[in-house]
Amino acid sequence: MKWTVEFLNDEVRKELDSLPVDIRARFERIVRLIGEFGLNQVREPYIKHLEGPLWEMRMKGKDGIARAIYVTAHQRRVIVVRAFRKKTQKTPRREIALALERAKEVR
């Protein structure tokens, strides 16, 4: 069974859609890697653990960097719970808190 990547809801999809085209293309590349090789085989620089159940897809483009925070669910599913442009070196605490709150809907 292959891994799939889904969005928690339409709001999260819109967050991703608001990012620049080149960053969205990086997101799609990471999704293809997960689908082709499995989540366990994809590592940095593409994904990195944040805290608790949260992981991030790391996207970089000519207009900056962005993150898509996700959790894993049963049956090899990756659920994206937050997508945003990153403006600081560390992922802001408020973004992690929002992602943790949204992740509760998955569990």
Helices and strands as residue ranges (DSSP letters): E 4-7, H 10-17, H 21-37, G 39-41, E 47-51, E 54-61, E 64-73, E 77-86, H 93-103
